[in-house]
Amino acid sequence: MPENKVSSDAFMNKNEAVVNLFLSVMVSDGDVSDSEIAVIEDFIGNLHSFDVNLEASVKKISSLTPEGISSLFDESIVFLKDIPMDEKILLLDKINDIIEADGIIAEGETNMLMKINSIWN
């Protein structure tokens, strides 16, 4: 049975927050495409100090209810709200790439992007 909340077995770090943010956006349309995962893998692959297990993170988010995913998304954007603006721009660019990767821009993805903008501005 899907979980309604995120396990708090450890505090979130910046890399986990980024991956959680990306994955939350990825699953918001109810579908996970290979092209969306490829965008995330490409981003992580280009960062040598990125120490997050993507496969485990995908498994974790797949076990969450929509409410749990929303909560994880909210925690992630709040965690990242004080990062430098150039990093926010990079993340927003990658989020746009994830949203556009499957060729469909769903309402949930648009809503998430608007929420990020409202919290990060």
Secondary structure as the mmCIF struct_conf table of DSSP 4:
data_model
#
loop_
_struct_conf.conf_type_id
_struct_conf.id
_struct_conf.beg_label_comp_id
_struct_conf.beg_label_asym_id
_struct_conf.beg_label_seq_id
_struct_conf.end_label_comp_id
_struct_conf.end_label_asym_id
_struct_conf.end_label_seq_id
STRN STRN1 GLU A 3 GLU A 3
BEND BEND1 ASN A 4 LYS A 5
BEND BEND2 ASP A 9 ALA A 10
HELX_RH_AL_P HELX_RH_AL_P1 LYS A 14 VAL A 27
TURN_TY1_P TURN_TY1_P1 SER A 28 ASP A 29
BEND BEND3 GLY A 30 GLY A 30
HELX_RH_AL_P HELX_RH_AL_P2 ASP A 34 GLY A 45
TURN_TY1_P TURN_TY1_P2 ASN A 46 ASN A 46
TURN_TY1_P TURN_TY1_P3 HIS A 48 SER A 49
HELX_RH_AL_P HELX_RH_AL_P3 LEU A 54 SER A 62
TURN_TY1_P TURN_TY1_P4 SER A 63 SER A 63
STRN STRN2 LEU A 64 LEU A 64
HELX_RH_AL_P HELX_RH_AL_P4 PRO A 66 PHE A 79
TURN_TY1_P TURN_TY1_P5 LEU A 80 ASP A 82
BEND BEND4 ILE A 83 ILE A 83
HELX_RH_AL_P HELX_RH_AL_P5 MET A 85 ALA A 101
TURN_TY1_P TURN_TY1_P6 ASP A 102 ASP A 102
BEND BEND5 GLY A 103 GLY A 103
HELX_RH_AL_P HELX_RH_AL_P6 GLU A 107 TRP A 120
#
